[in-house]
Amino acid sequence: MTKDHGPSIKDDKLYEDLRGQGYSAEKAARIANAKANPDMHPSKKGGKAPPYEDWTKEDLYERAQEIGVDGRSQMSKDELIAALRNH
């Protein structure tokens, strides 16, 4: 049975499924709420940006700084990619 996550989560089942796949609570909530909104059309694949593996470490660091990833200055390129994907 799907748990009610309150009014801030619009699609509880999708939220739980995404959390079960390893998505962060914040990301799962964003996706579940966007899918529940008929005016939004989020895709699982994402946008047109190149994959993080093609970015430079400096670009990854700047993106991590924009979204507030803690500990980014000590991270390797692979760690920055993982942190960005899990944010």
PDB file of N, CA, C and O in Angstrom:
ATOM      1  N   MET A   1       0.835  -1.170   0.000  1.00  0.00           N
ATOM      2  CA  MET A   1       0.000   0.000   0.000  1.00  0.00           C
ATOM      3  C   MET A   1       0.887   1.242   0.000  1.00  0.00           C
ATOM      4  O   MET A   1       1.888   1.304   0.715  1.00  0.00           O
ATOM      5  N   THR A   2       0.516   2.211  -0.795  1.00  0.00           N
ATOM      6  CA  THR A   2       1.288   3.432  -0.921  1.00  0.00           C
ATOM      7  C   THR A   2       1.047   4.348   0.273  1.00  0.00           C
ATOM      8  O   THR A   2      -0.093   4.598   0.666  1.00  0.00           O
ATOM      9  N   LYS A   3       2.136   4.837   0.836  1.00  0.00           N
ATOM     10  CA  LYS A   3       2.056   5.749   1.976  1.00  0.00           C
ATOM     11  C   LYS A   3       1.709   7.155   1.491  1.00  0.00           C
ATOM     12  O   LYS A   3       2.163   7.573   0.425  1.00  0.00           O
ATOM     13  N   ASP A   4       0.918   7.875   2.258  1.00  0.00           N
ATOM     14  CA  ASP A   4       0.605   9.275   1.949  1.00  0.00           C
ATOM     15  C   ASP A   4       1.737  10.141   2.483  1.00  0.00           C
ATOM     16  O   ASP A   4       1.985  10.177   3.688  1.00  0.00           O
ATOM     17  N   HIS A   5       2.426  10.841   1.575  1.00  0.00           N
ATOM     18  CA  HIS A   5       3.563  11.672   1.951  1.00  0.00           C
ATOM     19  C   HIS A   5       3.168  13.130   2.186  1.00  0.00           C
ATOM     20  O   HIS A   5       4.033  14.001   2.286  1.00  0.00           O
ATOM     21  N   GLY A   6       1.892  13.390   2.271  1.00  0.00           N
ATOM     22  CA  GLY A   6       1.414  14.740   2.554  1.00  0.00           C
ATOM     23  C   GLY A   6       1.181  15.532   1.285  1.00  0.00           C
ATOM     24  O   GLY A   6       1.395  15.033   0.180  1.00  0.00           O
ATOM     25  N   PRO A   7       0.740  16.775   1.450  1.00  0.00           N
ATOM     26  CA  PRO A   7       0.365  17.589   0.289  1.00  0.00           C
ATOM     27  C   PRO A   7       1.540  18.030  -0.580  1.00  0.00           C
ATOM     28  O   PRO A   7       1.333  18.469  -1.712  1.00  0.00           O
ATOM     29  N   SER A   8       2.773  17.923  -0.072  1.00  0.00           N
ATOM     30  CA  SER A   8       3.910  18.373  -0.873  1.00  0.00           C
ATOM     31  C   SER A   8       4.293  17.369  -1.960  1.00  0.00           C
ATOM     32  O   SER A   8       5.005  17.730  -2.897  1.00  0.00           O
ATOM     33  N   ILE A   9       3.838  16.119  -1.857  1.00  0.00           N
ATOM     34  CA  ILE A   9       4.093  15.092  -2.871  1.00  0.00           C
ATOM     35  C   ILE A   9       2.782  14.821  -3.589  1.00  0.00           C
ATOM     36  O   ILE A   9       1.805  14.398  -2.972  1.00  0.00           O
ATOM     37  N   LYS A  10       2.763  15.066  -4.898  1.00  0.00           N
ATOM     38  CA  LYS A  10       1.522  14.948  -5.671  1.00  0.00           C
ATOM     39  C   LYS A  10       1.239  13.532  -6.161  1.00  0.00           C
ATOM     40  O   LYS A  10       0.080  13.182  -6.384  1.00  0.00           O
ATOM     41  N   ASP A  11       2.282  12.706  -6.334  1.00  0.00           N
ATOM     42  CA  ASP A  11       2.106  11.325  -6.805  1.00  0.00           C
ATOM     43  C   ASP A  11       2.912  10.408  -5.882  1.00  0.00           C
ATOM     44  O   ASP A  11       4.093  10.155  -6.122  1.00  0.00           O
ATOM     45  N   ASP A  12       2.266   9.918  -4.833  1.00  0.00           N
ATOM     46  CA  ASP A  12       2.958   9.131  -3.812  1.00  0.00           C
ATOM     47  C   ASP A  12       3.567   7.838  -4.355  1.00  0.00           C
ATOM     48  O   ASP A  12       4.679   7.472  -3.976  1.00  0.00           O
ATOM     49  N   LYS A  13       2.848   7.145  -5.236  1.00  0.00           N
ATOM     50  CA  LYS A  13       3.368   5.878  -5.764  1.00  0.00           C
ATOM     51  C   LYS A  13       4.629   6.107  -6.582  1.00  0.00           C
ATOM     52  O   LYS A  13       5.613   5.390  -6.401  1.00  0.00           O
ATOM     53  N   LEU A  14       4.625   7.090  -7.479  1.00  0.00           N
ATOM     54  CA  LEU A  14       5.811   7.389  -8.280  1.00  0.00           C
ATOM     55  C   LEU A  14       6.965   7.812  -7.378  1.00  0.00           C
ATOM     56  O   LEU A  14       8.109   7.413  -7.597  1.00  0.00           O
ATOM     57  N   TYR A  15       6.666   8.615  -6.371  1.00  0.00           N
ATOM     58  CA  TYR A  15       7.693   9.049  -5.425  1.00  0.00           C
ATOM     59  C   TYR A  15       8.366   7.838  -4.767  1.00  0.00           C
ATOM     60  O   TYR A  15       9.593   7.758  -4.708  1.00  0.00           O
ATOM     61  N   GLU A  16       7.551   6.898  -4.273  1.00  0.00           N
ATOM     62  CA  GLU A  16       8.098   5.701  -3.634  1.00  0.00           C
ATOM     63  C   GLU A  16       8.901   4.856  -4.617  1.00  0.00           C
ATOM     64  O   GLU A  16       9.956   4.330  -4.262  1.00  0.00           O
ATOM     65  N   ASP A  17       8.412   4.720  -5.849  1.00  0.00           N
ATOM     66  CA  ASP A  17       9.136   3.951  -6.865  1.00  0.00           C
ATOM     67  C   ASP A  17      10.506   4.574  -7.139  1.00  0.00           C
ATOM     68  O   ASP A  17      11.509   3.866  -7.234  1.00  0.00           O
ATOM     69  N   LEU A  18      10.540   5.891  -7.265  1.00  0.00           N
ATOM     70  CA  LEU A  18      11.805   6.583  -7.539  1.00  0.00           C
ATOM     71  C   LEU A  18      12.768   6.466  -6.365  1.00  0.00           C
ATOM     72  O   LEU A  18      13.969   6.283  -6.562  1.00  0.00           O
ATOM     73  N   ARG A  19      12.248   6.570  -5.143  1.00  0.00           N
ATOM     74  CA  ARG A  19      13.100   6.406  -3.958  1.00  0.00           C
ATOM     75  C   ARG A  19      13.662   4.989  -3.924  1.00  0.00           C
ATOM     76  O   ARG A  19      14.814   4.781  -3.543  1.00  0.00           O
ATOM     77  N   GLY A  20      12.837   4.006  -4.327  1.00  0.00           N
ATOM     78  CA  GLY A  20      13.292   2.623  -4.375  1.00  0.00           C
ATOM     79  C   GLY A  20      14.382   2.391  -5.411  1.00  0.00           C
ATOM     80  O   GLY A  20      15.173   1.456  -5.288  1.00  0.00           O
ATOM     81  N   GLN A  21      14.425   3.245  -6.436  1.00  0.00           N
ATOM     82  CA  GLN A  21      15.453   3.162  -7.464  1.00  0.00           C
ATOM     83  C   GLN A  21      16.720   3.913  -7.062  1.00  0.00           C
ATOM     84  O   GLN A  21      17.705   3.910  -7.800  1.00  0.00           O
ATOM     85  N   GLY A  22      16.696   4.555  -5.895  1.00  0.00           N
ATOM     86  CA  GLY A  22      17.886   5.228  -5.403  1.00  0.00           C
ATOM     87  C   GLY A  22      17.911   6.736  -5.599  1.00  0.00           C
ATOM     88  O   GLY A  22      18.916   7.379  -5.294  1.00  0.00           O
ATOM     89  N   TYR A  23      16.826   7.311  -6.101  1.00  0.00           N
ATOM     90  CA  TYR A  23      16.781   8.767  -6.260  1.00  0.00           C
ATOM     91  C   TYR A  23      16.733   9.431  -4.885  1.00  0.00           C
ATOM     92  O   TYR A  23      16.174   8.873  -3.941  1.00  0.00           O
ATOM     93  N   SER A  24      17.319  10.619  -4.776  1.00  0.00           N
ATOM     94  CA  SER A  24      17.240  11.365  -3.520  1.00  0.00           C
ATOM     95  C   SER A  24      15.796  11.782  -3.286  1.00  0.00           C
ATOM     96  O   SER A  24      14.992  11.805  -4.218  1.00  0.00           O
ATOM     97  N   ALA A  25      15.472  12.110  -2.049  1.00  0.00           N
ATOM     98  CA  ALA A  25      14.110  12.534  -1.716  1.00  0.00           C
ATOM     99  C   ALA A  25      13.732  13.780  -2.514  1.00  0.00           C
ATOM    100  O   ALA A  25      12.610  13.892  -3.010  1.00  0.00           O
ATOM    101  N   GLU A  26      14.674  14.713  -2.633  1.00  0.00           N
ATOM    102  CA  GLU A  26      14.397  15.956  -3.354  1.00  0.00           C
ATOM    103  C   GLU A  26      14.125  15.697  -4.836  1.00  0.00           C
ATOM    104  O   GLU A  26      13.169  16.226  -5.403  1.00  0.00           O
ATOM    105  N   LYS A  27      14.971  14.884  -5.450  1.00  0.00           N
ATOM    106  CA  LYS A  27      14.803  14.608  -6.881  1.00  0.00           C
ATOM    107  C   LYS A  27      13.536  13.797  -7.135  1.00  0.00           C
ATOM    108  O   LYS A  27      12.806  14.072  -8.087  1.00  0.00           O
ATOM    109  N   ALA A  28      13.272  12.806  -6.296  1.00  0.00           N
ATOM    110  CA  ALA A  28      12.055  12.000  -6.454  1.00  0.00           C
ATOM    111  C   ALA A  28      10.806  12.875  -6.329  1.00  0.00           C
ATOM    112  O   ALA A  28       9.843  12.691  -7.074  1.00  0.00           O
ATOM    113  N   ALA A  29      10.820  13.816  -5.399  1.00  0.00           N
ATOM    114  CA  ALA A  29       9.676  14.716  -5.231  1.00  0.00           C
ATOM    115  C   ALA A  29       9.497  15.606  -6.454  1.00  0.00           C
ATOM    116  O   ALA A  29       8.373  15.810  -6.914  1.00  0.00           O
ATOM    117  N   ARG A  30      10.607  16.143  -6.987  1.00  0.00           N
ATOM    118  CA  ARG A  30      10.511  17.001  -8.172  1.00  0.00           C
ATOM    119  C   ARG A  30       9.920  16.243  -9.350  1.00  0.00           C
ATOM    120  O   ARG A  30       9.048  16.762 -10.046  1.00  0.00           O
ATOM    121  N   ILE A  31      10.386  15.018  -9.581  1.00  0.00           N
ATOM    122  CA  ILE A  31       9.902  14.223 -10.711  1.00  0.00           C
ATOM    123  C   ILE A  31       8.442  13.835 -10.511  1.00  0.00           C
ATOM    124  O   ILE A  31       7.630  13.971 -11.427  1.00  0.00           O
ATOM    125  N   ALA A  32       8.107  13.353  -9.316  1.00  0.00           N
ATOM    126  CA  ALA A  32       6.720  12.931  -9.034  1.00  0.00           C
ATOM    127  C   ALA A  32       5.756  14.102  -9.192  1.00  0.00           C
ATOM    128  O   ALA A  32       4.672  13.942  -9.754  1.00  0.00           O
ATOM    129  N   ASN A  33       6.137  15.256  -8.708  1.00  0.00           N
ATOM    130  CA  ASN A  33       5.261  16.421  -8.806  1.00  0.00           C
ATOM    131  C   ASN A  33       5.154  16.921 -10.243  1.00  0.00           C
ATOM    132  O   ASN A  33       4.083  17.357 -10.664  1.00  0.00           O
ATOM    133  N   ALA A  34       6.239  16.864 -10.993  1.00  0.00           N
ATOM    134  CA  ALA A  34       6.204  17.300 -12.393  1.00  0.00           C
ATOM    135  C   ALA A  34       5.336  16.361 -13.228  1.00  0.00           C
ATOM    136  O   ALA A  34       4.564  16.815 -14.073  1.00  0.00           O
ATOM    137  N   LYS A  35       5.458  15.059 -12.995  1.00  0.00           N
ATOM    138  CA  LYS A  35       4.638  14.098 -13.742  1.00  0.00           C
ATOM    139  C   LYS A  35       3.157  14.240 -13.401  1.00  0.00           C
ATOM    140  O   LYS A  35       2.300  13.986 -14.248  1.00  0.00           O
ATOM    141  N   ALA A  36       2.850  14.642 -12.175  1.00  0.00           N
ATOM    142  CA  ALA A  36       1.460  14.797 -11.760  1.00  0.00           C
ATOM    143  C   ALA A  36       0.832  16.074 -12.327  1.00  0.00           C
ATOM    144  O   ALA A  36      -0.391  16.217 -12.335  1.00  0.00           O
ATOM    145  N   ASN A  37       1.668  16.995 -12.797  1.00  0.00           N
ATOM    146  CA  ASN A  37       1.186  18.263 -13.352  1.00  0.00           C
ATOM    147  C   ASN A  37       0.951  18.085 -14.852  1.00  0.00           C
ATOM    148  O   ASN A  37       1.909  17.831 -15.583  1.00  0.00           O
ATOM    149  N   PRO A  38      -0.277  18.209 -15.334  1.00  0.00           N
ATOM    150  CA  PRO A  38      -0.553  17.974 -16.758  1.00  0.00           C
ATOM    151  C   PRO A  38       0.108  18.993 -17.691  1.00  0.00           C
ATOM    152  O   PRO A  38       0.217  18.742 -18.891  1.00  0.00           O
ATOM    153  N   ASP A  39       0.549  20.131 -17.164  1.00  0.00           N
ATOM    154  CA  ASP A  39       1.207  21.138 -17.999  1.00  0.00           C
ATOM    155  C   ASP A  39       2.699  20.879 -18.180  1.00  0.00           C
ATOM    156  O   ASP A  39       3.346  21.517 -19.010  1.00  0.00           O
ATOM    157  N   MET A  40       3.241  19.949 -17.408  1.00  0.00           N
ATOM    158  CA  MET A  40       4.674  19.637 -17.505  1.00  0.00           C
ATOM    159  C   MET A  40       4.837  18.263 -18.153  1.00  0.00           C
ATOM    160  O   MET A  40       3.992  17.383 -17.987  1.00  0.00           O
ATOM    161  N   HIS A  41       5.915  18.095 -18.882  1.00  0.00           N
ATOM    162  CA  HIS A  41       6.179  16.832 -19.571  1.00  0.00           C
ATOM    163  C   HIS A  41       7.620  16.387 -19.336  1.00  0.00           C
ATOM    164  O   HIS A  41       8.417  16.359 -20.274  1.00  0.00           O
ATOM    165  N   PRO A  42       7.961  16.038 -18.096  1.00  0.00           N
ATOM    166  CA  PRO A  42       9.330  15.618 -17.830  1.00  0.00           C
ATOM    167  C   PRO A  42       9.602  14.250 -18.452  1.00  0.00           C
ATOM    168  O   PRO A  42       8.733  13.378 -18.474  1.00  0.00           O
ATOM    169  N   SER A  43      10.794  14.084 -18.945  1.00  0.00           N
ATOM    170  CA  SER A  43      11.171  12.781 -19.486  1.00  0.00           C
ATOM    171  C   SER A  43      12.222  12.159 -18.588  1.00  0.00           C
ATOM    172  O   SER A  43      12.946  12.864 -17.885  1.00  0.00           O
ATOM    173  N   LYS A  44      12.302  10.860 -18.612  1.00  0.00           N
ATOM    174  CA  LYS A  44      13.286  10.171 -17.793  1.00  0.00           C
ATOM    175  C   LYS A  44      14.697  10.432 -18.305  1.00  0.00           C
ATOM    176  O   LYS A  44      15.651  10.455 -17.528  1.00  0.00           O
ATOM    177  N   LYS A  45      14.827  10.629 -19.620  1.00  0.00           N
ATOM    178  CA  LYS A  45      16.136  10.776 -20.226  1.00  0.00           C
ATOM    179  C   LYS A  45      16.780  12.128 -19.928  1.00  0.00           C
ATOM    180  O   LYS A  45      18.004  12.208 -19.827  1.00  0.00           O
ATOM    181  N   GLY A  46      16.011  13.162 -19.790  1.00  0.00           N
ATOM    182  CA  GLY A  46      16.586  14.467 -19.476  1.00  0.00           C
ATOM    183  C   GLY A  46      16.705  15.355 -20.696  1.00  0.00           C
ATOM    184  O   GLY A  46      16.074  15.110 -21.725  1.00  0.00           O
ATOM    185  N   GLY A  47      17.528  16.400 -20.570  1.00  0.00           N
ATOM    186  CA  GLY A  47      17.647  17.407 -21.611  1.00  0.00           C
ATOM    187  C   GLY A  47      18.697  17.105 -22.657  1.00  0.00           C
ATOM    188  O   GLY A  47      19.069  15.952 -22.874  1.00  0.00           O
ATOM    189  N   LYS A  48      19.163  18.150 -23.295  1.00  0.00           N
ATOM    190  CA  LYS A  48      20.093  18.026 -24.409  1.00  0.00           C
ATOM    191  C   LYS A  48      21.548  18.227 -23.998  1.00  0.00           C
ATOM    192  O   LYS A  48      22.434  18.172 -24.852  1.00  0.00           O
ATOM    193  N   ALA A  49      21.816  18.456 -22.724  1.00  0.00           N
ATOM    194  CA  ALA A  49      23.190  18.670 -22.267  1.00  0.00           C
ATOM    195  C   ALA A  49      24.005  17.386 -22.448  1.00  0.00           C
ATOM    196  O   ALA A  49      23.468  16.284 -22.336  1.00  0.00           O
ATOM    197  N   PRO A  50      25.293  17.534 -22.726  1.00  0.00           N
ATOM    198  CA  PRO A  50      26.138  16.332 -22.852  1.00  0.00           C
ATOM    199  C   PRO A  50      26.260  15.631 -21.503  1.00  0.00           C
ATOM    200  O   PRO A  50      26.061  16.256 -20.462  1.00  0.00           O
ATOM    201  N   PRO A  51      26.584  14.344 -21.512  1.00  0.00           N
ATOM    202  CA  PRO A  51      26.727  13.618 -20.243  1.00  0.00           C
ATOM    203  C   PRO A  51      27.859  14.215 -19.406  1.00  0.00           C
ATOM    204  O   PRO A  51      28.822  14.763 -19.943  1.00  0.00           O
ATOM    205  N   TYR A  52      27.727  14.098 -18.086  1.00  0.00           N
ATOM    206  CA  TYR A  52      28.728  14.666 -17.188  1.00  0.00           C
ATOM    207  C   TYR A  52      30.139  14.157 -17.493  1.00  0.00           C
ATOM    208  O   TYR A  52      31.113  14.875 -17.265  1.00  0.00           O
ATOM    209  N   GLU A  53      30.259  12.943 -17.999  1.00  0.00           N
ATOM    210  CA  GLU A  53      31.592  12.401 -18.299  1.00  0.00           C
ATOM    211  C   GLU A  53      32.326  13.235 -19.346  1.00  0.00           C
ATOM    212  O   GLU A  53      33.556  13.220 -19.396  1.00  0.00           O
ATOM    213  N   ASP A  54      31.586  13.959 -20.178  1.00  0.00           N
ATOM    214  CA  ASP A  54      32.194  14.807 -21.208  1.00  0.00           C
ATOM    215  C   ASP A  54      32.550  16.202 -20.693  1.00  0.00           C
ATOM    216  O   ASP A  54      33.228  16.956 -21.390  1.00  0.00           O
ATOM    217  N   TRP A  55      32.109  16.555 -19.493  1.00  0.00           N
ATOM    218  CA  TRP A  55      32.399  17.861 -18.909  1.00  0.00           C
ATOM    219  C   TRP A  55      33.806  17.861 -18.329  1.00  0.00           C
ATOM    220  O   TRP A  55      34.338  16.807 -17.981  1.00  0.00           O
ATOM    221  N   THR A  56      34.409  19.043 -18.226  1.00  0.00           N
ATOM    222  CA  THR A  56      35.695  19.156 -17.538  1.00  0.00           C
ATOM    223  C   THR A  56      35.441  19.156 -16.037  1.00  0.00           C
ATOM    224  O   THR A  56      34.323  19.406 -15.587  1.00  0.00           O
ATOM    225  N   LYS A  57      36.482  18.877 -15.271  1.00  0.00           N
ATOM    226  CA  LYS A  57      36.335  18.889 -13.815  1.00  0.00           C
ATOM    227  C   LYS A  57      35.941  20.294 -13.349  1.00  0.00           C
ATOM    228  O   LYS A  57      35.150  20.444 -12.418  1.00  0.00           O
ATOM    229  N   GLU A  58      36.493  21.316 -13.996  1.00  0.00           N
ATOM    230  CA  GLU A  58      36.173  22.698 -13.626  1.00  0.00           C
ATOM    231  C   GLU A  58      34.688  23.000 -13.854  1.00  0.00           C
ATOM    232  O   GLU A  58      34.047  23.648 -13.027  1.00  0.00           O
ATOM    233  N   ASP A  59      34.146  22.523 -14.988  1.00  0.00           N
ATOM    234  CA  ASP A  59      32.722  22.727 -15.268  1.00  0.00           C
ATOM    235  C   ASP A  59      31.852  21.991 -14.251  1.00  0.00           C
ATOM    236  O   ASP A  59      30.839  22.518 -13.790  1.00  0.00           O
ATOM    237  N   LEU A  60      32.257  20.771 -13.908  1.00  0.00           N
ATOM    238  CA  LEU A  60      31.521  20.004 -12.903  1.00  0.00           C
ATOM    239  C   LEU A  60      31.549  20.721 -11.551  1.00  0.00           C
ATOM    240  O   LEU A  60      30.539  20.779 -10.850  1.00  0.00           O
ATOM    241  N   TYR A  61      32.709  21.261 -11.196  1.00  0.00           N
ATOM    242  CA  TYR A  61      32.844  21.981  -9.934  1.00  0.00           C
ATOM    243  C   TYR A  61      31.923  23.200  -9.918  1.00  0.00           C
ATOM    244  O   TYR A  61      31.246  23.454  -8.921  1.00  0.00           O
ATOM    245  N   GLU A  62      31.895  23.950 -11.014  1.00  0.00           N
ATOM    246  CA  GLU A  62      31.032  25.134 -11.090  1.00  0.00           C
ATOM    247  C   GLU A  62      29.562  24.760 -10.944  1.00  0.00           C
ATOM    248  O   GLU A  62      28.807  25.449 -10.258  1.00  0.00           O
ATOM    249  N   ARG A  63      29.158  23.672 -11.586  1.00  0.00           N
ATOM    250  CA  ARG A  63      27.767  23.227 -11.477  1.00  0.00           C
ATOM    251  C   ARG A  63      27.453  22.799 -10.043  1.00  0.00           C
ATOM    252  O   ARG A  63      26.386  23.109  -9.514  1.00  0.00           O
ATOM    253  N   ALA A  64      28.397  22.079  -9.417  1.00  0.00           N
ATOM    254  CA  ALA A  64      28.219  21.651  -8.030  1.00  0.00           C
ATOM    255  C   ALA A  64      28.112  22.868  -7.106  1.00  0.00           C
ATOM    256  O   ALA A  64      27.355  22.855  -6.136  1.00  0.00           O
ATOM    257  N   GLN A  65      28.869  23.906  -7.415  1.00  0.00           N
ATOM    258  CA  GLN A  65      28.816  25.134  -6.625  1.00  0.00           C
ATOM    259  C   GLN A  65      27.457  25.815  -6.788  1.00  0.00           C
ATOM    260  O   GLN A  65      26.891  26.316  -5.817  1.00  0.00           O
ATOM    261  N   GLU A  66      26.934  25.833  -8.017  1.00  0.00           N
ATOM    262  CA  GLU A  66      25.630  26.450  -8.291  1.00  0.00           C
ATOM    263  C   GLU A  66      24.515  25.818  -7.471  1.00  0.00           C
ATOM    264  O   GLU A  66      23.634  26.515  -6.967  1.00  0.00           O
ATOM    265  N   ILE A  67      24.555  24.492  -7.338  1.00  0.00           N
ATOM    266  CA  ILE A  67      23.459  23.811  -6.645  1.00  0.00           C
ATOM    267  C   ILE A  67      23.775  23.507  -5.184  1.00  0.00           C
ATOM    268  O   ILE A  67      22.949  22.926  -4.479  1.00  0.00           O
ATOM    269  N   GLY A  68      24.956  23.893  -4.728  1.00  0.00           N
ATOM    270  CA  GLY A  68      25.275  23.783  -3.307  1.00  0.00           C
ATOM    271  C   GLY A  68      25.709  22.420  -2.826  1.00  0.00           C
ATOM    272  O   GLY A  68      25.309  21.996  -1.742  1.00  0.00           O
ATOM    273  N   VAL A  69      26.523  21.716  -3.607  1.00  0.00           N
ATOM    274  CA  VAL A  69      27.040  20.409  -3.180  1.00  0.00           C
ATOM    275  C   VAL A  69      28.136  20.639  -2.145  1.00  0.00           C
ATOM    276  O   VAL A  69      29.126  21.312  -2.428  1.00  0.00           O
ATOM    277  N   ASP A  70      27.963  20.086  -0.957  1.00  0.00           N
ATOM    278  CA  ASP A  70      28.959  20.226   0.107  1.00  0.00           C
ATOM    279  C   ASP A  70      30.168  19.339  -0.165  1.00  0.00           C
ATOM    280  O   ASP A  70      30.025  18.229  -0.678  1.00  0.00           O
ATOM    281  N   GLY A  71      31.356  19.826   0.178  1.00  0.00           N
ATOM    282  CA  GLY A  71      32.582  19.053   0.042  1.00  0.00           C
ATOM    283  C   GLY A  71      33.123  18.975  -1.367  1.00  0.00           C
ATOM    284  O   GLY A  71      34.020  18.176  -1.638  1.00  0.00           O
ATOM    285  N   ARG A  72      32.598  19.785  -2.272  1.00  0.00           N
ATOM    286  CA  ARG A  72      32.970  19.705  -3.687  1.00  0.00           C
ATOM    287  C   ARG A  72      34.445  19.998  -3.953  1.00  0.00           C
ATOM    288  O   ARG A  72      35.018  19.456  -4.899  1.00  0.00           O
ATOM    289  N   SER A  73      35.066  20.845  -3.135  1.00  0.00           N
ATOM    290  CA  SER A  73      36.460  21.223  -3.398  1.00  0.00           C
ATOM    291  C   SER A  73      37.426  20.055  -3.200  1.00  0.00           C
ATOM    292  O   SER A  73      38.531  20.069  -3.742  1.00  0.00           O
ATOM    293  N   GLN A  74      37.026  19.062  -2.440  1.00  0.00           N
ATOM    294  CA  GLN A  74      37.879  17.905  -2.187  1.00  0.00           C
ATOM    295  C   GLN A  74      37.556  16.718  -3.096  1.00  0.00           C
ATOM    296  O   GLN A  74      38.193  15.670  -2.987  1.00  0.00           O
ATOM    297  N   MET A  75      36.572  16.868  -3.994  1.00  0.00           N
ATOM    298  CA  MET A  75      36.102  15.741  -4.803  1.00  0.00           C
ATOM    299  C   MET A  75      36.886  15.577  -6.097  1.00  0.00           C
ATOM    300  O   MET A  75      37.344  16.548  -6.700  1.00  0.00           O
ATOM    301  N   SER A  76      37.024  14.329  -6.502  1.00  0.00           N
ATOM    302  CA  SER A  76      37.587  14.014  -7.816  1.00  0.00           C
ATOM    303  C   SER A  76      36.492  14.218  -8.864  1.00  0.00           C
ATOM    304  O   SER A  76      35.338  14.477  -8.524  1.00  0.00           O
ATOM    305  N   LYS A  77      36.858  14.101 -10.124  1.00  0.00           N
ATOM    306  CA  LYS A  77      35.866  14.257 -11.194  1.00  0.00           C
ATOM    307  C   LYS A  77      34.754  13.220 -11.039  1.00  0.00           C
ATOM    308  O   LYS A  77      33.578  13.564 -11.160  1.00  0.00           O
ATOM    309  N   ASP A  78      35.097  11.972 -10.776  1.00  0.00           N
ATOM    310  CA  ASP A  78      34.089  10.918 -10.615  1.00  0.00           C
ATOM    311  C   ASP A  78      33.183  11.185  -9.415  1.00  0.00           C
ATOM    312  O   ASP A  78      31.981  10.926  -9.473  1.00  0.00           O
ATOM    313  N   GLU A  79      33.758  11.702  -8.328  1.00  0.00           N
ATOM    314  CA  GLU A  79      32.952  12.019  -7.157  1.00  0.00           C
ATOM    315  C   GLU A  79      32.014  13.193  -7.425  1.00  0.00           C
ATOM    316  O   GLU A  79      30.883  13.205  -6.940  1.00  0.00           O
ATOM    317  N   LEU A  80      32.478  14.182  -8.194  1.00  0.00           N
ATOM    318  CA  LEU A  80      31.619  15.309  -8.562  1.00  0.00           C
ATOM    319  C   LEU A  80      30.451  14.824  -9.403  1.00  0.00           C
ATOM    320  O   LEU A  80      29.317  15.256  -9.197  1.00  0.00           O
ATOM    321  N   ILE A  81      30.716  13.931 -10.347  1.00  0.00           N
ATOM    322  CA  ILE A  81      29.642  13.387 -11.196  1.00  0.00           C
ATOM    323  C   ILE A  81      28.612  12.676 -10.337  1.00  0.00           C
ATOM    324  O   ILE A  81      27.410  12.885 -10.502  1.00  0.00           O
ATOM    325  N   ALA A  82      29.073  11.841  -9.426  1.00  0.00           N
ATOM    326  CA  ALA A  82      28.151  11.100  -8.551  1.00  0.00           C
ATOM    327  C   ALA A  82      27.340  12.059  -7.685  1.00  0.00           C
ATOM    328  O   ALA A  82      26.134  11.874  -7.515  1.00  0.00           O
ATOM    329  N   ALA A  83      27.993  13.080  -7.137  1.00  0.00           N
ATOM    330  CA  ALA A  83      27.295  14.042  -6.282  1.00  0.00           C
ATOM    331  C   ALA A  83      26.244  14.815  -7.073  1.00  0.00           C
ATOM    332  O   ALA A  83      25.149  15.055  -6.564  1.00  0.00           O
ATOM    333  N   LEU A  84      26.554  15.204  -8.298  1.00  0.00           N
ATOM    334  CA  LEU A  84      25.603  15.932  -9.127  1.00  0.00           C
ATOM    335  C   LEU A  84      24.411  15.053  -9.487  1.00  0.00           C
ATOM    336  O   LEU A  84      23.271  15.515  -9.482  1.00  0.00           O
ATOM    337  N   ARG A  85      24.670  13.805  -9.794  1.00  0.00           N
ATOM    338  CA  ARG A  85      23.579  12.894 -10.157  1.00  0.00           C
ATOM    339  C   ARG A  85      22.690  12.571  -8.973  1.00  0.00           C
ATOM    340  O   ARG A  85      21.505  12.290  -9.151  1.00  0.00           O
ATOM    341  N   ASN A  86      23.233  12.604  -7.781  1.00  0.00           N
ATOM    342  CA  ASN A  86      22.457  12.243  -6.594  1.00  0.00           C
ATOM    343  C   ASN A  86      21.827  13.444  -5.921  1.00  0.00           C
ATOM    344  O   ASN A  86      21.084  13.286  -4.953  1.00  0.00           O
ATOM    345  N   HIS A  87      22.105  14.640  -6.410  1.00  0.00           N
ATOM    346  CA  HIS A  87      21.534  15.826  -5.779  1.00  0.00           C
ATOM    347  C   HIS A  87      20.056  15.921  -6.072  1.00  0.00           C
ATOM    348  O   HIS A  87      19.397  16.858  -5.623  1.00  0.00           O
TER     349      HIS A  87
END
